């Protein structure tokens, strides 16, 4: 079995008349946390949406667990064991936290039949999810909504968790909680792909890193090596870690 759970080879994506991805090559090693970095507009979110089949690759190949998923519809991709948390989180504001979780728990016809052991594990990762269990999700703070979005993605076992900018707009204390949760998720065997703008967040969490620019991956390697190379940081991202 390949050490890479997810592979993109020469992926191009067009959105209407716009050519967004220009031959993306990306590998996500099994059991590791891969950071996808880059300036705004580099193509990071488009890459995630193309993996999930929300936007169709016009050229190239996307493989998951050795199986090509390039042309599969999004529900089939999700059923293979991939969970996706978009930047807008996709929370159903008028439903309670419990109802949001139940919608994601496809194998449970009712809240009483949700996996209690897994719920308790999630509550330890994100205590706010338990605290506001019967509250409307729209009343939660931004950080609490992000916790709910990730909790919903892992309410059933997943092989791969893809999250778009999980720390965006969050207070430092919530970011620290999110980092601890992702570390525990990784230790449980979940492979994770994160798009992130918070460089400290990336440095603390990432095993491997890919940096995008103008619709291509222009650098790939270890997160530690990038964090220790100030000249490379400046040339790739225009900033220092």
Secondary structure, DSSP 4 states (H G I P E B T S, - for coil): --SEEEEEEEEEEEETTEEEEEEEEEEEETTSEEEEEESTTSSHHHHHHHHTTSS-EEEEEEEETTEE-TT--HHHHHHTTEEEE-TTTT--TTSBHHHHHHHH-TT-SSGGGS-HHHHHHHHHH-HHHHHTTTSBGGGS-HHHHHHHHHHHHTSS--SEEEEE-TTTT--HHHHHHHHHHHHHHHHTT-EEEEE-S-HHHHHHH-SEEEEEETTEEEEEEEHHHHHT-HHHHHHHHSS--
